Every structure is written in structure tokens, then in C-alpha cells.
Amino acid sequence: MKQHLKHSIFSTLSRLAGEHNLQVYAIGGFVRDLFLSRPSKDIDIVIIGNGISFAESVAKKLNVKLSVFKNFGTASLKYQDLEIEFVGARKESYRLDSRKPVVENGTLEDDQKRRDFTINALAISLHPDTFGQLLDPFDGIADLNQKLIRTPLNPVETFSDDPLRMLRAIRFASQLNFRIDEIAVDAIKSNADRISIISQERISDELNKIILSPQPSVGFNHLFDTRLLHKIFPQMTALYGVEIIDGKGHKDNFYHTLQVLDNICGATDDLWLRWAAILHDIAKPATKRFEPGHGWTFHGHEDRGARMVPKIFTQLKLPLNEKMKFVQKMVQLHLRPIVLAQSIVTDSAVRRLLFEAGDDIESLMLLCKADITTKNEYKVKKYRQNFELVQQKLKDVEERDSMRNWQPPVTGIDIMELFGIKEGREVGIIKNQIREAILEGEIPNEREAAIEYTIRKGEEIGLKVAER
């Protein structure tokens, strides 16, 4: 293992461990990622003894600032591109109503036992006498080789003590494309109700990490099968299932949503665009109707879905800022390019789409392409060809009419000065008429043409151009 510890920080830690005669170990995710050849900038250091005291000597040696958290018995520092956390070896016990443990000083074995998974219990000695020696009491290396998520101790006890570990198991399975040990899966199912003692912020943090994994459907299928998703995000589980009437059924919107999510992940790592993929059909259960002779409809699900977004973001403690508004816009508009791709693409329809989407038009097009989940190759080819036509039309219209983030060539102040009137109903009427005329292509998006149009429309409602 010595060849993996080339960074100068390890020689510093080793030297100080020898000087203080302390057993010091790198442990956890950093060690796991060494074996997976994954880059990692976070290093956890465990000391058999006083972790804060050792951290202070390290910070002094490196001449860097140390942050100490006495309540947690930890300290951390930043050195070059690394973030290093120090803690004394601990053993823990839990109360049923809390995931916060009662902590006592312990041995390395105690510390490894309290780790969530065997692959995170790997430790490498940094003491000069045993530098680079791997300590793997729970066969974590074997589990890495088998791509297996397994707990060091009884998983029922592990997950009951700290229910967040259930989400972490699923997150690692999704991030690493590992399978979860069957006994651990059963333990998650039996402990699913315990997730209620975890703060929403912690839950959503793990959920976001699952969403950002290479293939999020892996994580969401685990969440669904263990019924954790039913507890933390019931609106999404409501998408599940197919109803059949008169021999006509609709697609399973849960699995369709997962396919759209996976599709878009191949094109973007934007968390909020991935959230838009999750929520684009979220209102289909609420808008589902069966029309005899026609089949299933979901009329207005994009409008209803857009109204649901703020409530879901509030429920999940996600940011209620421009990120939420972006997701809301994507949900609201996600059908528009698809409708355009199915019909003759008019300039006015394209102008309206550019007007409403603004700088988010590329993101919207990515979402709509991801929304093509049909297995019919002919339909897929046809949709893609039509989307290419829509994208070319978007480019042509934008170059000619400059509709992205559109600003009216004639403002309300211009209208008031032109007719010598105060702000009121007439100003609003004319502003709307100008916008519609430009969107419909009646007049070009230019000031001179808009002024002439303004005068004409003003005269139609009895206004006269003011004398200057």
C-alpha cells in the first residue's frame, strides 16, 4: 500500500505519529477509493488516543489553520487540495429515538465496527513501523472485488442505530454500481419506518447524491423495492402502476420517469435538470382520465406539475430559489418541443417557445429528447429527425428575431410619452398587442416597426399622439 501514499501529507503524518508514539490510521472512504482508483480529496484520520491533540501538532507542522469541534471530538484542516479530518478511535451505542450515539474512547477494532459498510472500514497504518499496512477485519477488499455493499455487523442493528445508513447503502450501490447484500436489503425493508428520525436535509442530501450518480435508476429501484421511497417521496411512488380499462392501458409512469432520468444523465450532470426529469410527469396521477373510445389522457399535467414543484421542494427542503424556478419552468414547458416535433413547425410557435424558455431552451430540448422512451425504432427515428428540424428552426428564428430573453422594443414609458397619458389599462393593452404582433410575425422585432404599430393600435382605442 506504500505506493498509494505518495502525497507528502502521509510522510508528515507518519513522522508525527512516530514522534508522539501514536497509532494513526487513514480510514474510510479515502482508503476505499484508493482500491477503486477513484480520485478523493477527503481523508479521514483516526488516532488511538486524543485526535484533537494530534491534529493540533499536524496543523502546527504544516502551518495551517485548524478547525476544532470539541463537542464531536473532531478537528479538520485544509492542506493544498486536501481536506483532512482527525478523530480519536471511538466505540458507540445508540438510543432508539435518535441517530446520535453515546461515544466512548475505543480501539481501532471498535472504530472499524462502528463503520457503516465493510468497504468503508478499511484502514491503513501511518505509523513508521507499520507504514502502509492494511487492516481489513471484515473482508472489505473481498467485497470491493465482488462489488458488494455489506455491513460489518448485523445489518438490522446497523440500520436501526443509524437509519441514514440505509440511504447511504443505496447511494453507494448507485454511485459504484455495486449490489447490496440480500441480508442488508431485508434489513432496510424491516427498518424503513426508522427513516422518520432522520432530518429532511440529510435525506435530501443523500437523494441528490443518488440523482447525481451515473445511473440513478439503480438507486431509485432500490428505494422503491425497499419502500423507503414511499416514506421520503410518496408523490414519485404514485407514478407506479398500469391501469387497464376496456383493454386499454397506459405506460407505467414510474419506470418511464426512471428511463427519462437515465437518458438525461447521459447528456448532463446538472442536478436541477435531472430533478426536472424526475418531476416532468409528476402530476400524471392527478390528471389521469379514461375517455371511452379514446383511451387514457393526462390533460394539463404539465401545468398541474409546475404548480406542484414548489410544494415538493418545500417538503424535501430543497432550495426555493432560481433552481426551483428552473425546474418549474422545465416541467411547465416539457411538452412544447414535442408538440412542435409532431406538427408543421411555424415561426410563430418557435418564437413563443424562445420567448418563454429564454436561455434555458437548450436544457428544455435535452429534457424533451430524454423523454423519448418508446421501444418503436421507427417512432424514435421520426422524433429525432423532427427534433433536429425544431432545433434548426430555433436557431434560424433566434438569429433573425432575437427572441431569447426578449425585451419589448417599445416600453410602457414609451407608450405613455407617445400619447401623453399616465400608466393605466391602455398601456397594458398596447404592450400585450405589441408582444403578440411580434410573436405572430405581424411586425419585425424592431423599434421603428413597433412604434408605427403602437400609433396605429393607440388610435384604434381613441388615443392621439401627443404634440411635442
Residue pairs with C-beta under 8 A, 6 or more apart in sequence:
1 34
1 124
1 132
1 133
1 134
2 131
2 132
4 34
4 124
4 132
5 26
5 124
5 126
5 131
5 132
7 82
9 43
9 79
9 80
9 82
9 84
10 26
10 126
12 58
12 61
12 62
13 24
13 45
13 58
13 126
14 24
14 126
14 127
14 128
14 131
15 128
16 24
16 54
16 57
16 58
16 61
17 23
17 24
17 54
17 126
17 127
17 128
18 127
18 128
18 129
20 54
20 57
22 47
22 48
22 49
22 54
22 127
23 47
23 48
23 49
23 108
23 125
23 127
24 45
24 46
24 47
24 48
24 54
24 125
24 126
24 127
25 45
25 46
25 47
25 108
25 123
25 124
25 125
25 126
25 135
26 43
26 44
26 45
26 123
26 124
26 126
27 44
27 45
27 46
27 111
27 112
27 115
27 121
27 122
27 123
27 124
28 44
28 115
28 120
28 121
28 122
29 40
29 42
29 44
29 120
30 40
30 42
30 43
30 44
31 122
31 123
31 124
32 119
32 120
32 122
32 140
32 144
33 39
33 40
34 40
35 122
35 141
35 144
36 144
36 176
41 81
41 82
41 83
42 82
42 83
42 84
42 85
43 82
43 83
43 84
43 85
44 84
44 85
44 87
45 51
45 55
45 84
45 85
45 86
45 87
45 126
46 86
46 87
46 88
46 89
46 108
46 111
46 123
47 54
47 86
47 87
47 88
47 89
48 88
48 89
48 107
48 108
49 88
49 89
50 88
51 73
51 74
51 75
51 86
51 87
51 88
52 68
52 70
52 73
52 74
52 75
52 86
52 88
54 86
55 66
55 68
55 75
55 76
55 77
55 86
56 66
56 68
56 75
58 66
58 77
58 84
58 86
59 65
59 66
59 75
59 77
62 77
62 79
64 77
64 78
64 79
65 77
65 78
66 75
66 76
66 77
67 75
67 76
67 77
68 74
68 75
69 75
69 76
72 87
73 87
73 88
73 90
73 103
74 85
74 86
74 87
75 85
75 86
75 87
76 83
76 84
76 85
76 86
77 83
77 84
78 84
88 105
89 105
89 106
89 107
89 108
89 110
89 111
90 103
90 104
90 105
90 106
90 110
90 111
90 114
91 103
91 104
91 105
91 106
91 107
91 110
91 111
91 113
91 114
92 101
92 102
92 103
92 104
92 114
92 161
93 101
93 102
93 104
94 100
94 101
94 102
94 160
94 161
94 162
95 102
96 160
97 197
98 197
99 161
99 162
99 163
99 164
99 197
99 198
101 114
101 161
101 162
108 123
108 135
109 137
112 121
112 123
112 135
112 137
112 138
112 152
113 121
113 152
113 153
115 121
115 152
116 151
116 158
116 162
116 165
116 168
116 169
117 140
117 143
117 149
117 150
117 151
117 152
117 165
117 168
117 169
117 172
118 138
118 139
118 140
118 143
118 150
118 151
118 152
119 140
119 143
119 144
119 149
119 150
119 172
120 140
121 136
121 137
121 138
121 140
121 152
122 134
122 135
122 136
122 140
122 141
123 134
123 135
123 136
124 132
124 133
124 134
124 135
125 131
125 132
125 133
125 135
134 141
137 152
138 150
138 152
143 149
143 150
147 176
147 177
147 178
147 179
148 178
148 179
148 180
148 181
149 169
149 172
149 173
149 178
149 179
149 180
149 181
149 184
150 181
150 184
151 158
151 159
151 165
151 181
151 184
151 187
152 158
154 187
155 181
155 183
155 184
155 186
155 187
155 188
156 187
156 190
156 191
158 165
158 187
159 165
159 166
159 184
159 187
159 188
159 191
159 194
160 191
160 194
163 191
163 194
163 195
163 197
163 198
164 198
164 202
164 203
164 206
166 188
166 191
166 192
166 194
166 195
166 226
166 228
167 195
167 198
167 203
167 206
167 207
167 210
167 228
168 206
169 180
169 184
169 188
170 180
170 188
170 206
170 210
170 219
170 222
170 223
170 226
170 228
171 206
171 209
171 210
171 213
171 219
172 178
173 179
173 180
173 218
173 219
173 222
174 210
174 213
174 215
174 216
174 218
174 219
174 222
175 209
175 210
175 213
175 214
177 214
177 215
177 218
180 188
180 222
185 222
185 225
185 226
188 226
188 228
189 226
189 227
192 226
192 227
192 228
192 230
192 231
193 231
195 203
195 228
195 231
195 232
196 231
200 315
200 316
200 317
201 317
203 232
203 316
204 316
204 317
204 318
207 232
207 233
207 316
208 271
210 216
210 219
210 220
210 223
211 219
211 261
211 271
211 274
211 275
211 278
212 269
212 271
212 274
213 219
214 265
215 262
215 265
216 258
216 261
216 262
216 265
216 274
217 258
217 259
217 261
217 262
220 229
220 236
220 258
220 261
221 258
222 228
223 229
223 232
223 233
224 230
224 237
224 240
224 254
229 236
229 237
230 237
233 316
235 282
235 308
235 312
236 254
236 257
236 278
236 282
237 254
238 285
239 252
239 253
239 254
239 256
239 257
239 281
239 282
239 284
239 285
240 252
240 253
240 254
240 255
241 252
241 254
242 249
242 250
242 251
242 252
243 249
243 250
243 288
243 290
243 296
245 290
246 292
248 290
248 295
248 296
249 296
250 288
250 295
250 296
253 281
253 284
253 285
256 281
256 373
257 277
257 278
257 280
257 281
259 373
260 277
260 280
260 367
260 370
260 371
260 373
261 274
261 277
261 278
261 370
263 277
263 369
263 370
263 371
263 372
263 373
264 273
264 274
264 277
264 366
264 367
264 370
265 274
267 366
267 369
267 370
268 274
268 363
268 366
270 363
272 323
272 326
272 327
273 326
273 330
273 363
273 366
273 367
275 318
275 327
276 326
276 327
276 330
276 331
276 334
276 363
276 367
277 367
277 370
279 305
279 308
279 309
279 312
279 327
279 331
280 302
280 305
280 330
280 331
280 334
280 367
280 371
281 298
281 301
281 305
282 305
282 308
282 309
282 312
282 331
283 298
283 300
283 301
283 302
283 303
283 304
283 305
283 307
283 308
284 298
284 301
284 305
286 301
286 304
287 297
287 298
287 299
287 300
287 301
287 304
288 296
288 297
288 298
289 296
289 297
289 298
289 299
290 296
290 297
291 297
302 331
302 332
302 333
302 334
302 335
303 332
305 331
305 332
306 328
306 329
306 331
306 332
309 324
309 327
309 328
309 331
310 320
310 324
310 328
312 318
313 319
313 320
313 324
313 327
314 320
318 324
326 360
326 363
329 356
329 357
329 360
329 364
330 360
330 363
330 364
330 367
333 353
333 356
333 357
333 364
334 364
334 367
334 368
334 371
336 353
336 356
336 357
336 364
337 353
337 364
337 365
337 368
337 387
337 390
338 368
338 371
338 383
340 349
340 350
340 353
340 386
340 390
340 393
341 368
341 383
341 386
341 387
341 389
341 390
342 386
345 389
345 390
345 393
347 393
347 397
347 441
348 439
348 440
348 441
350 390
350 393
350 394
350 397
351 397
351 401
351 403
351 438
351 439
351 441
352 439
353 361
353 394
354 361
354 394
354 397
354 398
354 401
354 403
354 404
354 406
355 403
355 406
355 439
357 364
357 404
358 404
358 405
358 406
359 404
359 405
361 394
361 404
365 387
365 390
365 391
365 394
368 387
369 384
369 387
372 379
372 380
372 383
372 384
374 380
374 383
397 403
398 404
401 438
401 444
401 445
402 445
403 439
403 445
406 438
406 445
408 431
408 434
408 435
408 450
409 434
409 438
409 445
409 446
409 447
409 449
409 450
410 431
410 434
410 447
410 450
410 451
410 454
412 423
412 427
412 428
412 431
414 451
414 454
415 421
415 426
415 427
415 430
415 431
415 454
415 458
416 422
416 423
416 427
417 466
418 451
418 454
418 455
418 458
418 465
418 466
419 426
419 458
419 463
419 464
419 465
419 466
420 466
420 467
421 427
421 463
426 458
426 461
426 463
429 457
429 461
430 454
430 457
430 458
430 461
433 453
433 457
434 443
434 450
434 453
434 454
434 457
437 443
437 453
438 444
438 445
438 450
442 453
443 449
443 450
443 452
443 453
455 465
458 464
458 465
